């Protein structure tokens, strides 16, 4: 069976001990094979920018980089922790939910002249400012935390990169891993908000959800133009969030103990860094890697896929159907 190189990278290497010791979550190899037998024949979104997103920031690569890094920094927590209501926003003739609602409000702010990509602005922005920028159906959750994140990022950009994300990106190797100078390595070391790690049985567990998603988004947006192409996409793992576990659980790839199943169904808050939360995320990454390998074992050599393509297939279908499906686990975190 083909084996994607991501298995040898820090994220997947770190989740394997969690998978082996899990008490609350399990992955079904039988279900992985069953799903792969039909999913392998689907079309997967190509990672070349040929599928356009809903919000166009124009042709300037620097603006696209700035927009991508900003949205990646804020791409977390769209569900109200008390009511369970999702953040939605009306824009440009449509109603957008969750991350897309956040993208819509950033697009509107940029189009309206707010210096939202400037490090100086980010270093001083307040929660009250963000409440206006991100006006929607509910108050966007965790505004104070979002302001703190942007303040920290803004200061780094002003101090080191002339106030702009694109200067940082252009100073890195266009790869996730490059002996410490890869974009993912630098992003997670220079900007603490991307250092998405936990500890399980006294061992570090690396997730890097937003950092990897940022690289994938940059590649999808810019590789077709020749401006920026991430050269080691096969080293990337799944972006462990709220929706992927719903998809995998619905397909019986992920299974939970009765207690955890009940906690998720009743929207009981599962603490960040708890064993349950870490196991959900670790198995999500592990199962998606298994599924990618199983799919590639069926597909011809010229139609192999990388993990982020399988991730997007799962996320896009189940995010669209989410309101009619089972609830996702609820964790208060800035990491997803």
C-alpha positions as CSV (number, residue, x, y, z in Angstrom):
1,X,0.0,0.0,0.0
2,X,1.3,3.5,-0.7
3,X,2.4,5.4,2.4
4,X,2.3,9.1,2.3
5,X,5.4,10.9,3.7
6,X,3.4,12.8,6.3
7,X,3.7,9.7,8.5
8,X,7.4,10.6,9.1
9,X,6.7,14.3,10.0
10,X,6.4,15.7,13.5
11,X,2.6,15.9,13.6
12,X,1.7,12.3,12.8
13,X,4.7,11.0,14.7
14,X,3.5,12.8,17.8
15,X,-0.1,11.5,17.6
16,X,0.8,7.8,17.3
17,X,1.4,7.3,21.0
18,X,-1.9,8.9,21.7
19,X,-3.7,6.6,19.3
20,X,-2.0,3.6,20.9
21,X,-3.0,4.6,24.4
22,X,-6.4,6.1,23.8
23,X,-9.2,5.3,26.3
24,X,-12.1,7.4,24.9
25,X,-11.7,7.3,21.0
26,X,-10.9,4.5,18.6
27,X,-10.3,4.3,14.8
28,X,-11.8,1.5,12.8
29,X,-9.4,0.2,10.1
30,X,-12.3,-1.8,8.6
31,X,-14.4,1.4,8.2
32,X,-11.4,3.2,6.7
33,X,-11.1,0.5,4.0
34,X,-14.9,0.5,3.4
35,X,-15.0,4.3,2.9
36,X,-11.9,4.2,0.7
37,X,-13.5,1.7,-1.6
38,X,-16.1,4.3,-2.7
39,X,-14.3,7.6,-2.0
40,X,-11.4,6.7,-4.2
41,X,-13.5,7.1,-7.3
42,X,-14.6,10.6,-6.4
43,X,-13.1,13.8,-7.9
44,X,-11.0,15.7,-5.3
45,X,-10.5,19.5,-5.5
46,X,-7.1,20.0,-7.1
47,X,-4.5,22.0,-5.1
48,X,-3.8,24.5,-7.9
49,X,-6.2,27.3,-7.5
50,X,-8.5,26.2,-10.2
51,X,-11.4,26.2,-7.8
52,X,-12.0,29.8,-6.7
53,X,-13.1,30.8,-3.2
54,X,-16.1,33.1,-2.7
55,X,-14.1,36.2,-1.8
56,X,-11.7,37.8,-4.2
57,X,-9.0,40.1,-2.8
58,X,-7.7,41.0,-6.2
59,X,-4.7,39.8,-8.2
60,X,-1.9,41.3,-6.0
61,X,-0.1,38.3,-4.5
62,X,1.0,40.3,-1.4
63,X,-2.6,41.2,-0.6
64,X,-3.6,37.5,-1.0
65,X,-0.8,36.5,1.3
66,X,-1.8,39.1,3.9
67,X,-5.4,38.1,3.7
68,X,-4.6,34.4,4.1
69,X,-2.4,34.9,7.1
70,X,-4.9,37.2,8.8
71,X,-7.8,34.8,8.3
72,X,-5.7,31.9,9.4
73,X,-4.8,33.7,12.6
74,X,-8.5,34.2,13.4
75,X,-10.0,30.9,12.1
76,X,-11.4,29.4,15.3
77,X,-14.5,29.3,17.6
78,X,-17.6,30.3,15.7
79,X,-20.2,28.6,17.9
80,X,-21.5,30.4,21.0
81,X,-20.5,28.3,24.0
82,X,-23.8,28.9,25.8
83,X,-26.5,28.8,23.1
84,X,-24.8,26.6,20.5
85,X,-25.7,29.2,17.9
86,X,-23.3,29.6,14.9
87,X,-21.8,32.9,13.8
88,X,-23.4,34.0,10.5
89,X,-23.1,37.1,8.4
90,X,-24.9,38.5,5.4
91,X,-22.7,39.8,2.6
92,X,-22.7,40.2,-1.1
93,X,-26.1,38.6,-1.6
94,X,-25.5,35.5,0.5
95,X,-25.5,34.3,4.1
96,X,-22.2,32.9,5.3
97,X,-21.5,30.8,8.4
98,X,-18.5,30.1,10.6
99,X,-15.2,30.7,8.8
100,X,-16.8,31.9,5.6
101,X,-18.7,34.5,7.7
102,X,-15.4,35.7,9.1
103,X,-13.9,35.8,5.7
104,X,-16.8,37.9,4.4
105,X,-16.5,40.5,7.2
106,X,-12.7,40.8,6.6
107,X,-13.4,41.2,2.9
108,X,-15.9,44.0,3.6
109,X,-13.5,45.7,6.0
110,X,-10.7,45.6,3.5
111,X,-13.0,46.9,0.7
112,X,-14.2,49.7,3.0
113,X,-10.6,50.9,3.6
114,X,-9.9,49.5,7.0
115,X,-6.1,48.9,7.3
116,X,-6.9,45.4,8.5
117,X,-3.7,43.8,7.0
118,X,-1.3,46.4,8.5
119,X,0.7,45.3,11.5
120,X,0.4,48.7,13.1
121,X,-3.4,48.5,13.0
122,X,-3.3,44.9,14.3
123,X,-1.0,45.8,17.2
124,X,-3.5,48.3,18.5
125,X,-6.9,46.8,17.6
126,X,-9.3,46.2,20.5
127,X,-12.1,43.7,21.2
128,X,-14.6,46.6,20.7
129,X,-13.1,47.3,17.2
130,X,-13.4,43.6,16.3
131,X,-17.1,43.6,17.5
132,X,-17.8,46.2,14.8
133,X,-15.6,44.5,12.1
134,X,-17.2,41.1,12.8
135,X,-20.8,42.2,13.2
136,X,-23.1,39.2,12.5
137,X,-26.0,37.1,13.8
138,X,-24.3,36.8,17.2
139,X,-21.3,38.4,18.7
140,X,-18.3,36.5,17.4
141,X,-17.0,34.3,20.3
142,X,-13.8,35.1,22.1
143,X,-13.3,38.6,20.9
144,X,-10.9,39.5,23.7
145,X,-8.7,36.5,22.8
146,X,-8.8,37.5,19.1
147,X,-7.7,41.0,19.9
148,X,-4.8,39.7,22.0
149,X,-3.8,37.4,19.2
150,X,-3.8,40.2,16.7
151,X,-1.9,42.6,19.0
152,X,0.9,40.0,19.5
153,X,1.0,39.3,15.7
154,X,1.0,43.0,14.9
155,X,3.9,43.7,17.2
156,X,6.0,40.9,15.6
157,X,5.1,42.2,12.1
158,X,6.1,45.8,13.0
159,X,9.3,44.8,14.7
160,X,10.6,42.3,12.2
161,X,8.7,42.5,8.9
162,X,7.9,46.1,8.1
163,X,4.3,45.5,9.3
164,X,3.2,43.0,6.7
165,X,2.7,39.3,6.6
166,X,3.9,38.9,3.0
167,X,7.4,40.1,4.1
168,X,7.5,37.3,6.6
169,X,6.3,34.7,4.1
170,X,8.9,35.7,1.5
171,X,11.6,35.3,4.1
172,X,10.8,31.6,4.5
173,X,11.4,28.5,2.4
174,X,8.2,27.6,0.5
175,X,7.8,24.4,2.3
176,X,6.3,23.1,5.6
177,X,9.7,21.7,6.7
178,X,13.1,22.9,5.5
179,X,15.6,22.4,8.3
180,X,14.0,25.0,10.5
181,X,13.4,27.6,7.7
182,X,10.2,26.1,6.3
183,X,7.2,28.3,6.4
184,X,5.3,26.0,8.9
185,X,8.4,25.8,11.1
186,X,8.9,29.5,11.2
187,X,5.2,30.3,11.5
188,X,4.8,28.1,14.6
189,X,8.0,29.4,16.2
190,X,7.8,33.1,15.6
191,X,4.0,33.5,16.1
192,X,2.9,31.7,19.3
193,X,-0.7,31.7,18.2
194,X,0.2,29.0,15.7
195,X,2.0,26.8,18.2
196,X,-0.8,24.3,18.5
197,X,0.5,21.6,20.8
198,X,-0.7,19.6,23.8
199,X,0.7,17.1,26.3
200,X,-0.5,13.5,26.7
201,X,1.0,11.1,29.2
202,X,3.8,13.6,29.6
203,X,4.7,13.5,25.9
204,X,4.2,16.5,23.5
205,X,1.5,16.2,20.9
206,X,1.7,18.4,17.8
207,X,-1.4,19.4,15.8
208,X,-0.5,22.7,14.0
209,X,-4.0,22.9,12.6
210,X,-4.1,26.6,11.7
211,X,-0.5,26.7,10.5
212,X,-0.9,23.8,8.1
213,X,-4.2,25.1,6.9
214,X,-2.5,28.5,6.2
215,X,0.1,26.8,4.0
216,X,-2.5,24.9,2.2
217,X,-4.6,28.0,1.6
218,X,-1.6,29.9,0.3
219,X,-0.7,27.1,-2.1
220,X,-4.3,26.8,-3.4
221,X,-4.5,30.5,-3.9
222,X,-1.1,31.2,-5.5
223,X,0.4,28.1,-7.0
224,X,-1.5,28.5,-10.2
225,X,0.0,31.9,-10.7
226,X,3.6,30.8,-10.1
227,X,3.9,33.2,-7.2
228,X,4.1,30.7,-4.4
229,X,4.0,26.9,-4.3
230,X,4.5,24.8,-1.2
231,X,6.8,22.0,-2.4
232,X,6.1,19.4,0.3
233,X,2.3,19.1,0.4
234,X,2.7,15.3,1.0
235,X,4.3,16.1,4.4
236,X,1.1,17.8,5.7
237,X,-1.5,16.1,7.9
238,X,-5.2,16.7,8.5
239,X,-6.4,20.0,10.0
240,X,-7.9,18.7,13.2
241,X,-11.0,20.8,14.0
242,X,-14.6,20.4,15.0
243,X,-16.1,19.2,11.6
244,X,-13.7,16.4,10.6
245,X,-14.5,14.3,13.6
246,X,-18.2,14.6,12.8
247,X,-17.5,13.4,9.3
248,X,-15.4,10.5,10.4
249,X,-17.7,9.5,13.2
250,X,-20.7,9.6,10.8
251,X,-18.9,7.2,8.6
252,X,-18.0,5.0,11.6
253,X,-14.3,5.6,11.1
254,X,-14.1,7.2,14.5
255,X,-15.9,5.7,17.5
256,X,-16.3,7.1,21.0
257,X,-17.1,5.6,24.4
258,X,-20.7,5.9,25.5
259,X,-19.7,8.6,28.0
260,X,-17.9,10.7,25.4
261,X,-20.7,10.2,22.9
262,X,-23.2,11.5,25.4
263,X,-21.0,14.5,26.3
264,X,-20.7,15.5,22.7
265,X,-24.5,15.0,22.0
266,X,-25.4,17.1,25.0
267,X,-22.9,19.8,24.2
268,X,-21.0,19.4,27.5
269,X,-17.9,21.5,27.3
270,X,-14.8,19.3,26.8
271,X,-11.8,21.1,28.2
272,X,-8.9,22.0,26.0
273,X,-5.9,19.6,26.6
274,X,-8.1,17.0,28.3
275,X,-7.5,13.4,27.4
276,X,-10.8,13.3,25.5
277,X,-10.1,16.4,23.4
278,X,-6.5,15.3,22.6
279,X,-7.7,11.9,21.6
280,X,-10.4,13.2,19.3
281,X,-7.9,15.4,17.5
282,X,-5.2,12.7,17.4
283,X,-7.5,10.1,16.0
284,X,-8.8,12.6,13.4
285,X,-5.3,13.1,12.1
286,X,-4.5,9.4,12.2
287,X,-7.7,8.2,10.6
288,X,-7.4,10.8,7.8
289,X,-3.9,9.7,7.0
290,X,-5.0,6.0,6.9
291,X,-7.9,7.0,4.7
292,X,-5.5,8.9,2.3
293,X,-3.2,5.8,2.0
294,X,-6.2,3.5,1.4
295,X,-7.6,5.8,-1.3
296,X,-4.2,6.1,-3.0
297,X,-3.9,2.3,-3.0
298,X,-6.9,2.2,-5.3
299,X,-6.2,5.2,-7.5
300,X,-3.7,5.1,-10.3
301,X,-0.3,6.6,-9.8
302,X,-1.1,9.8,-11.7
303,X,-4.2,10.5,-9.6
304,X,-2.7,10.2,-6.1
305,X,-4.0,12.6,-3.4
306,X,-2.5,14.3,-0.4
307,X,-4.0,14.5,3.0
308,X,-5.3,18.1,2.7
309,X,-7.4,17.1,-0.3
310,X,-9.1,14.3,1.7
311,X,-9.5,16.7,4.6
312,X,-11.2,19.2,2.3
313,X,-13.5,16.6,0.9
314,X,-14.6,15.6,4.4
315,X,-14.9,19.1,5.7
316,X,-16.7,20.7,2.8
317,X,-19.4,18.0,2.6
318,X,-20.0,17.8,6.3
319,X,-19.7,21.5,7.0
320,X,-22.5,22.1,4.4
321,X,-24.7,19.5,6.0
322,X,-23.7,20.2,9.6
323,X,-26.9,21.8,10.8
324,X,-28.8,18.6,10.0
325,X,-26.1,16.3,11.5
326,X,-25.1,15.4,15.0
327,X,-23.4,18.1,17.0
328,X,-19.6,18.5,17.1
329,X,-17.6,18.3,20.3
330,X,-17.4,21.7,22.1
331,X,-14.1,23.0,23.3
332,X,-13.1,26.5,24.2
333,X,-9.8,27.1,22.4
334,X,-8.1,29.5,20.1
335,X,-6.5,26.7,18.1
336,X,-9.5,25.6,16.0
